[in-house]
């Protein structure tokens, strides 16, 4: 079982990686579309028995069998990419929903700190806060996001640490 600090660390990792996750989903979508185009073009040719002569290994396959083998490989790769994209998109949606529940001010602070990688000093200047106050806002927002992402598993520890 994770402790509060583990959930917060994991939440920080999600937030720091969020822009990369979004780009990865876009890249996977592009790859899937490319594979679908290739699959549309990849069709088994009419068998021509006795015309292909091979000497073992992959070349033992005639053109029809090679096309079918390539098609199976592309279909498996497409399914794998779709599954990975689906899992990553679920995580992105959870982070989006959690951030969306924060106050507008905290949403902006999270965006600036985690996505634009501002320092606490730069964040404080941009948000018209003291540096200490910006650190507290980031910690409070990160704790809230951790609570929304991981639910009751972290709730007891967060409330205990804050003295609720």
Secondary structure, DSSP 8 states (H G I E B T S, - for coil): ---HHHHHHHHHHHHHHHHHHHHHHHHHHHHHHHHHHHHHH-------TTT----SGGGGS-HHHHHHHHHHHHHHHHHHHHHHHHHHHHHHHHHHHHHHTS-HHHHHHHIIIIIS---HHHHHHHHT--HHHHHHHHHHHHHHHHHHHHTHHHHHHHHHHHT-
